[in-house]
């Protein structure tokens, strides 16, 4: 548990979001981390171009380094720079995104090396939350991201994401916590696109009928 607290920036998703988010980005250095809201739960993110940020996300979350982090993009067109997207998958993504889905696809050379070196893949997220959208625009590049979920939470509380608790949990390990209120819901649905088409790895938020 970190002894210092992160700076908490309160944001009303319906008012003055871009201006407030620019304040958050101005507080962040190139290698800093941010806790930010998505259309599911809060995420823990850092700049795609920052290797130290990538390493710190793995360390703070205690994640298996064989598993890739997500790349959070502003659009499907931008995501195509970082993932190899087959035509059919591209059409599906254009219909479902922005939304609460993570698409696991082969990574391009634009993605930092992470996960299983023998089989490079990346999870692509395009969240439909005005704060996340404004954050991506202000940073000018995608985020490397993982869920900010508290690992010691009991299962019945893992669908509740409280930014104040996250600020206490991560303390000075993150530079900014963007507080857009408590989020209640669940994790994103995870879809891996294989040579045979879509394979649903996790049933979470969102309508999956297009994939079945």
N, C-alpha and C positions, 0 to 999 in steps of 0.2 A: 504494500500500500504506500503510495507516494505521500510525502508529508506536505507538499505545497498543493495549492488548488489552481486549476486552470482558470483563465479569464472566461467568464460566462457572458455571452452576448445574447440578450433577449430579442427575439424577432417575431413579430406578428406576421404570419404567412400571407395576410391579406393587405398589408400596408408597408410601403417603403422598403421592400425587401432588397432590391439591388444596392441602395445606399448603405443599408446596415451591413450587408454582406461584404461590401468593399472595405468596411472597417475591420471585419474579421480577417480578411486576406492581408490587410496592411499590417496586422499584428503577427502574421505568420512569416517565418523565414522559409527559405527554400526546402529545408529538411524537417520542418515542424509538422506535427499532426493536428488534426481537427476532428472533433465529434460533431456530426451533422445529421439532420433529419432526412429520411427518405420516405417513400410512400409505403414502407412497411415499418421498420424499426430504425433506431439510430445506427449510423455507421461510424467507423473509425478509419480516417483516410489521410493520405499524404500525396504529394505531387508524384505523378507518374515518372518524372525525370529524376527523382531523388532515391538513390540506392539506400542511403541511411534511413529514410522514411520507411521504405519497404522492410528493412531489417527490424526496425523498431515495432512495426505492426505485428510481425511474427512473434517477436519477443514478448510484447505486452499481452497479446492474446494467448500465448503459449500454443501456437498453432503448429501442426505438422508441416514441416517445410517441404514435404513431397507434394503438398496440395497448393495449387496456385491461388493467389488473391484475385479479387475481381477488379476489372478496369471499368470505372464508371464514366460514361461518355454522355455528351449532350445530344447526340443523334445517332441513328443507325449508320448514316453516311460516315460520320466520324469513327464509329466502331469498326468500319471496314478497313481502316488503316491499321488496326491492331489485331484483328481476327480474320481468318479466312472464312468467308460466309458464302456458302453455296446459294445459287439463285433462289431455290425454293425456300430455303431458310430466310433469305433476305426478305422475301415477300411476306412470310409469316411475321418476322420481326417488325416490319413496317406496319402490320395490322395490330400487333400486341403492344408495341412500345411507343411512347414511354409507358411504363407500367411495372407491376411487381414481379418481374421475371428475370432470371439470370440464365443466359445462354452460354453453354460451355462449347468452345470452338477451338480449332487449331490456332495457335498464336503466330503472329508475324514477327519479323525481326525487330519491329518497333517496340515490342514488349520486353521489359527487363527479364533476364533469366531468373526463373523461380520455379518452384514445384519440381516435378519429375523431369530431369534433364533428358531422359530417353523419349519422352512423349510430351512435347511442349503444348500445353493448352492454356486457355484463359477463360475466365467467366466474365461475360459482358453484361453490364447493368446500365439501363437508361431510366432512372427513376422519374416518376411523375409527381414531383413535389416542387413547389416554386422556390423554396430555399435551396434545395439541391441544384436546381437549374441555375439559379443566380450565382451559386458558389462556383460551379463549373465555368460560367461565363467570366466571372471576375478573375479566376485563376488562369484562364486561357489555355488550359490543358486538362486532360482527364485526371481522375483520382485513382490511385491504388487503394483498395478498400477491403475491409472485412467488417462483419457485424460487430457492434460495440457491446453485445450482450454480456452480462455479468455471469461468468462461468459458475459462480457459487450460488446463483439464484436457484430456488427450487423449481421444478418443471412447471408448476402451475403459475409461476410469476414470469416466465420467460417470454410471454407475449405482451408484456408491459415494459415500455422503455422510457425511463425517467431521466431527463438530462441532468438534473441536480445530483442524482445518485451517481451518474456516470462521471460528473465532475469530481466528486469525492473519490471515486474509484481510481481514476487515472491521475488526478492531481496535476502536478507540474510536468507529467509525461506528455501532456498535450498542451498546445499553446492556447487553443480556443475551444469552448463548447458552445455551439450555437443552439440556444434554447428556444425551440418552437413549440414548447408544451409537451406534455406526456403523450406518447404514441401507444395506441393499443391495437394489436393485430397479431400478425405472425410473420414468419420469414417469407422471403420470396420463393416462388416456385423455381426449381432448377431443371433446365432442359439441356441435355447434351445432344448435339446434332452429329450423328454418325453417318457412315456410308449407306446405312439402311434407313436413314431418316431420323426423326426425333425420338429420344428416349427420355422419359421423365424420371429424373433422379430423386427429386423431392417434390411432393405435392404441398405447396404452400398457398400463398395468396394468389388471386387471379383466376380467370376462367381458362381452363385447359382444353376445352371442347375442340378447338381448332387442331389440336395435336393428337386427337384420339380417333 
